[in-house]
Amino acid sequence: MDITACGVTLAALMLTVLLLLFSWKARLRHSRLPPGPPALPFLGNTLQIDKRAPDQSLIKMSKKYGSVFTVWLGPRPAVVLCGFETVKEALVTRADNFGARGTVPSISKITNGYGIASSNGRRSLQLRSFAITALRNFGKERPTLEDFIQQEAKCLVDVFRRTKELPFDPTFQLTCATANIMCAVVFGNRFEYTDSKLLTLLDMITENMRVISSPWGQLYDLLPSILDYFPGPHNRLFENAAKIKGFLREMIQSHKEARTAGGPQDFTASFLSKMEEEKGDPRSEFNDENLLLSTFNLFLAGTDTTSSTMRWGILLFLKFPEVQEKIQSEIDQVIGSERIPTVADQKKMPYTNAAICEVQRYSNIIPLNLPHTVMRDTEFRGFVIPKGMIVIPVLASVLYDSSCWESPETFSPDRFLDEKGRLKEIEAFMPFSAGNRMCIGEKVAQMQLFLFLTALLQSFTLRSPMDPHAIDISPLSSGFSTLHRPYQLYCVPRKSA
């Protein structure tokens, strides 16, 4: 063996020893954690987690290790919570302990701890409280949030009508509609569906959601310190994020220049007013960076999750035409064909609401939830979770918990109706998560889902080019987001519409 070969062998041996030592020290530090599957040095449980369905891998592990267990995401340990009772206890009953946001390496690299979704402590309290108030107040002004959604619903119906009963993929049209609502909320305006800026922006958002939910995106979040130095699709996340930030900076600057006293108070205008109000306070979190990242959070989260839920809804209505027919019957009875649906109609349409709730449950849009962390050493169900530990409350395990849902793998709107046909509340229904870090855009999303879907089914009967029995409604992947398989539909105008 020559000197070079000896050197390589020695270096490999030393690296192996260092990795084993690092792994041993890490496990020693966290020896009081809940038990979990055996993990490899440095790689952790990476090879045991399906990158296309990590939620299913974790749920499968919970069958063996219990509802509270530890996995190693590369060299980092994380505590996993599965099942309704366990997740509820952590996020709701013990919210003071589990209420901090955990880090996702890809998201942290983009936000650097700024904005609503990724911040903690005083910053989080200030920004979340402000955003909740701003979104609530936005719905009270003229034009109201309902006005914006109704106007966009008319545009969406017109766009669907122009397909002239030819098959098409609705992804683009639905994403444009939800993006325009978030534009209205954040900036007070909308774009035409042919606007080049909007098209470029939506392409980047769509690509990012696809990448972050792909095996490459999952691998980056497991081994960020390594993949930062390698080329690959994961780098598109950060390239696109930089361009999206550039677009938002332009919109914010235009907002600053066009503001007038007493003008409409969309989210950005309200934030800028708050910045002026607190500009003398060195502890204020109302600054340019938090404005940029807060609009980034609202725009991306509000656009993709609602659009994805609507796409899932249409796919499920194609698969189960009898559900679509029942919704249309209720539309005909309550709304008719002469006016557009309103929020006030919602209370009179229990089956439609039940169908939308079941779409949200079944589609399981954010299966792993966003990670949490404990703010202090916390004893939980017989284990000690140390301060700062990443906690993953698996939402898929709640929305599909067989102890709460009969035949959870089945799509059944009737599960949300009582014996008298009235909509009933089910505690395990938490598509927006729960506790003090639940999604602040729940109201905006629910309003869009009802008004958009009822407007479409008021005007059209949606049909698939293939037989409903042949439609595959299993997820394409379920990483960060649950993606449906590509599909097409055609719109048959209703005679009464």
N, C-alpha and C positions, 0 to 999 in steps of 0.2 A: 504494500500500500504506500503510495507516494505521500509527500508532505501535504499537498493540496487536499487530497482525499481525507487524510487524517484531520486536517483543519475543519473540513466540512462536517465530518462525523462528530468531532468534538463540539462544534457550534450547535449542531442539531441536538446533541445530548444535553448541552447546557440549556437550550431553549425548552426542551421537554421538562427538565428539572424545574426551571423557573415557572413554567405553566402549572406544573403539579403543586409547587409551593404556593403560588398565587391562589390556586383553587382551594388548597388546604386551609390557608389563612382566611379566605373569604367564608368558607364553611364554618370555621371555628368562630368567626365573628357573629355568624347568624345561626348558631347551633340550637337556639331556642325556637326557631321557626317551625311552623307545621311541617310534617313529613310530606314527601312528594316522590315522584319517580326518580330513579338514579340518574345522575347527570355526568356528562363527560367534562374533563378539565377544559376551561375556557369556552368550549362550545355549548356547555350546559345541556339543555334539553332540545336544542335546535333541531336535531335530526328526528326527534319524536313528535314534532309539531308539523302538521300538514300546512304548508304555506298557502294553499288555496282554501283551506277551511280550518284556521287555527281555533276557532270557537268550538268546532266539533271535536278537535283533538283534546281540548281542555275539558269539555263535558265528559268525554270518554274517560279521561284520567280521574275525574271526580267520582266515577262509579267505583273506582278502586281505592282512592285515597281520601274520600269524603268531600264534604262541601267546602272545606277550607284546607288548602294544600299549597305547597311551594313548588314553583318551577324556576328554572334558571334560564333567563333569556340571554344566552351567551354567558358572559361572566357576571351578570347581574341577577340577583334573586328577585322574585316577585311573588306575592301572595295572591292566589286566585280564589274568588268567591263564586260559588255556583248554587243555583236554586233560589226560589223566591224568598223563602224565610231568611236565608243567610244574607242575601243581598239587601233585603229590606232592613234587617237589623243593623247592618253596617251603614247604609246610606241615609236611612230615615231615623231609626231609634238612636243610633250612635253617630249622628251627623257631625257633632262637634269634634269627634275624633277622626272621622274618615272624610272630612269635607274639603281637604286640600287637593289641588290638581297634581297628578303625577306627570312625569316627563315622558314624552314620546320623542326619541331623538330626532326624527325627521321634522316634526312640528317645532320642536325647540330650536332647531337650526334656523328655521324660517322666522319664528317670532321672537326669539331671544328673551322669552319671559314677559313680553309686552302684550297688550290687548286683553280682551275679555276672557278668552278660552284658556289661555296658558298661564295666566298670572295667579299669584297666591297672596295671602296676607292682606295688608292694607290696600294695595293696588287692586286686588281682586274685589274687595268689598266696595271700594269707591266706584270702579268701572261697572260691576254688575248691577249695583243699586241704581246708578245713573241710567244704564241701558234699559233696565226694566221700566223705569219711569218714562224715559223717552219713547219707548215703543208703545206704552199705554197711552201717553198723551197724543202720539201721532194718530191714533185711531179716533180721537175726539174732534179733530179739526176738519175743515172743509178745504179740499176734498179729503174724505176720510179714507182709511185703509180699505174699507169695504168698497168705496167708490173706485179706487185704483184697481182692485181685483176684479170688480164687475166689468170695468172698461177693458181690462186685459182679457177677460173671459170672452168678450165679444170678438176681440181680435183673434183669439185662439180658435173660436168657432169658424170665423171667416177663413182662416188659414186651412183648417181641416176641410172646409167645404170646397176649397179650390183644388183639392186632390181629385175631385170628380170621380169618386168611387174606385180609384186605382190604388193598389196596395202601396203602402209607404211605411217607413220606420218613424215613429212619432218622437224619437229622442230629441231631435233638434227643436221642434216646435214647442214641446213641453219645457225644455230647458230655457228657451227664449222667454217663455211666459213667466216662469219663476224668477229668472234673472231680472226681468223688468219690475217685478214686485219688489225685489230687494233693492233695485236702483231707486224706486220710488221711496222706500223706507229710508235708505241711506242718503240719497242725493236729491230726492224730490222730482225725478224725471224718469223717462223711459227711452228706449231705442226702438227704431223700426227693426223688424226681423232681418232685413237686408243690410243693416249698418255694418260696415267693415270692422269697426272697433268691437262691436258686440260679438261678431262672428269669431274674431281672433281670440277674444277673451273666453268665450265658451269652449273653443277648441282646447285652450290651455287648462281650463277647469276640468273638462272631461278627461283629458290625458292624465292630469294629476291624480284624479280619483281612480283611474284605471291602474296607474303605476303604484300608488300607495297601497292598493288592495292586491297587487300582484306578488308573486314570490320574491321578486327583486325588492319591492318596498318592504315586505316583511323581513327579509334578510338584512336590509339596511338598519332597521330598528333593533335588530338583534346584535349586529356587529358594526356600529357606526364608525368606530375609531379605525377600523380596517378599511371599510368600503369607501371612506372619504378619500382614500388614495388610489382608488381604482376607477376606471371608466365603466360605464354601464347605464342601463335605463334609469336607475335611481337618481342619476344626476339631472335628469329632466325635471324632477320635482323642484329642484332649487332654481334651475334656469327659468322655468315657467313662473315660479313664485316671485322671482325678481321682476319679471315683466308685468305680472298682475299688480304688484306694488307700484310699479311705474305708472300704470293706468290709473290706479287709485290716487296717487299723488297729484296727477293732472286734474282729476275730478275735484279733489279737495282744494287745490289752488284756484280753480275756476269758481268754486263755491265761495272762497274767501273774497275774490274780486267782485262777485255779483251780489254779495249779501247786502240787504237793506234793512233798516230798522222796521220791525213789525212784520217782516217777511215770513213765509212758511217755515215752520220749525221741524224740518226733517232731522234725522239723527245727526248728520254732520253739522248742520246749522246750530242745533242744540249744543253739540259738543264744543263748537267754536265759541258760543256764548259763555259756556262754562269755563273755557280757557281764559277768556277775558276777565270773568268774575274772580277767578282765583290766581291771576297772573302774579300777584304779590306774595303768594303762599309757597315757600320753598318745598313744602311737603305735598303739594298738590300733584295728583297723578294725571291731571288734564293737560297734556302736552302733545306735541306733534306726533311723536312716536306711538303713543297709546291711541291717538286718533287713527293713525294709519293702520295699525294692527287690529284695532277694534272694527273698523270698516272691513278689513280683510276677513276677519272671523265671521262677521254677519253676512257678508256678501257670499263667500264661498259655502259656508254651512247652510245658509238659507236657500241658496240656489240648487245645490246638488241634492241634498236630502229630500226636499219636497218634490223636485222633479223626478227623482228616482222612485219615490213612493207612488207618484201618479203613474209612472210607467209600469210599475208592478201592478197597480190597480187595474189598469187597462188590460194587461196580460191576463190577470185572473178573471176579469169579466169576459174575455174572449174564451178562456178555458171553460168557464161556467156561465153560459148564456142565460140560464134561468135566474141567476143573481141579477144580471143586467136587466132582465125583464121585470123583476120585482121592484127594482129601483125606479125604472121608467113608469111603472104603474103608480108609484107613490108620487113621482114628479107630476104626472098628469092630474092626480087628485088634488095636490096641494098648490102647485105652481101654475099648471096649464102650459100653454104655448105662446101666450101673448106678452109675457114679460120675462126678464132675466131673473134667475134665483137670487134671493137675498139671505142674509144671515138669520133674519127672523123666521124664515121657512124651516130652519134646521130643527127647531124644537118640535115641529109637527111631522118630522120624517124619521121615525125611529129605525126603520129598516135600512134606509140610506146611511144613517150614522153608524149602525151596526156593521154594515158592509165595509165602510171606510175604516172603522176600528179593526176589523178583521184583516183588512189589507195591511194595516200598519203592523199588526202582530205577526202575520204570516211572513211578510217581506223582511222583517228583522233587519232593518237598514244598517244599524250600527251594532253588530253582534257582540263585539267585545266591550262596548262602552268606551268612553275616554278614561284613561287610567286615573286613579285617585292615589293619594298617599296619606299616611297617618301623621298627624301633627305633633304627636307625643308617643312615647312607649305605651302601647295599648294591649291590654289583655282581652282576648276575644275568643270565645268558645274553647277555653282551656289552653290557648296558645298565647305567646307574647309576640306581638308584631312591633319591631323597633321603630322609633321615630324616623321618618323619611323613607320608609320602605314603600316600594311601588305596590299598589293593590289593584287587581283587575276584577271588577264586578261584572261577570259575564251576563250581558243582557239576554243573549240567546237562551241561556239556561233558565231565565225567568219567563220569557215569552213562550217557551216550549216546555215548561215544567209540567210534567204529567200529573202532579199532585194538585195542580190548579186548573188545568185545561184537559177536558176530555178529548181524546184523540188529537193531540196538538199538531200532528203532521197533516191533518185534514183542514182544508179551507172551508170554514162554516160560519157565516155571519150570524146565524141563529144563536150562537153561544153568547152573544151580547144582548139577547132579548129575554125578558122574563116571560112567565106563563101568560101574561096579558098582552104580550107584544110590545111592551115598553122597553126602552133602552135601559140597561142596567150597568152599574159601575162594577168593575172587577179589579180588585186591589193589585193583582199581578200584572195588570196592563200598564206597562211603563215604557213605551217606545221612546220617550224623551228622557229616560233615566228617572231618578228620584232624588229627593233631598235638596240640599242647598247648592248643588252643582248641576241640577237638571237644566235642560236646554231653555234659554230665556226666550227663544223664538217660537215656543209652542203655540201661542195664540195665532201668530201670523201664519204658521204652517197649517193649523187646523182650518182656518178660514179659507186658505187657498184650496186645500183638498176638497172641501165641501163645494165651494162656488165653482171651481174649474170643472170638477167631475160631473156635477149636476148640470152645468151648462152644456157640456158635451153630450151627455146622455139625453138631455132635453131635445137636442137638435138631431142626433144621429143614433142609429143602431150600429154598434161597432162589431165588425165581423173579421174573422181570420181567413186568409186564403187556404189554410189547411183545416182538416176536421178537428173540432175542439178536443176530441179524445187523443189526438196525436200531438197536441201542444205540450211541450216539456216545461214545467214550472219549477224544476229543481234549479238551485242557484248555479250560476257559472263559476263564481268564486265568492268567498265570504271572508275577506281579509279585514281591512279597515271598514269597508262597506260591503254589503251584500249585493252583488251584481246579478241581474237577471240575464237570461240568454237572449241574443238578438231575435227580434220578431218583427213581423209586419202586420198591418191591419188595413181594412178599407172601411169607409164611412158611408152608410146608407142613410140618406136624409129621411127623417120620420115624416109621415104624411101630416101629422098634427103639428109639426114644427115649422 
